[in-house]
């Protein structure tokens, strides 16, 4: 059986920047084991699988090692594919995630895509000696969200200079570690590490901004913010707090259209 596959660079308007995601639009669900094998073969941070439903596309995301609860850049990439290659009508695509509920992506006239995601709830936390050793520098603010840790530093340079010990970090519970600080040219900057999920450093992490945006909205006393993720590839995002939701906007660029052979 042949299956179309797309690879899209998300949260960027420039090829080879942002975060690459693979997208498969299926007619019906295939076995979980097969989706995991495809994700491992792609060896990208995430591969998204979507199936059309009555009122929304059902959507799931896989890293090379496991299925995740929520993925921003692969959702953005899936919407890009549906808008540009599957003739999706209107300006909103609705998704239903078995792990994260109802999601949507809205297209604006200038080509930006806006994710409508649930806002994370964070609680103060205390960093263990293990995480301080893994990061190499003690943060001054520490929090725990639904799936990730959030560590706050004083300056953008602190984030740029971090050189984590991923072996130590892989022993931590949770999906990953977000590090963040005020930005020089944006409201805030961040990096995201998730060796326990098979991704040492994610290029641009939309879902992490469901944690970052509420934190910085409170600190900066504003509901609309700009953000940059400081990975090697880099990415630019706009965030807005709207009640218990976070709107996360970005651009996307098609890299590859192909076909894979399924057993």
PyMOL commands that set and color helices and strands:
alter all, ss='L'
color gray80, all
select helices_A, chain A and resi 32-42+72-85+129-135+156-161+166-169+195-197+209-220
alter helices_A, ss='H'
color red, helices_A
select strands_A, chain A and resi 2-10+19-26+46-52+57-62+67-68+92-97+101-107+113-118+123-124+141-144+148-152+176-182+188-194+199-202+224-229+235-242+245-250+252-261
alter strands_A, ss='S'
color yellow, strands_A
deselect
rebuild
show_as cartoon
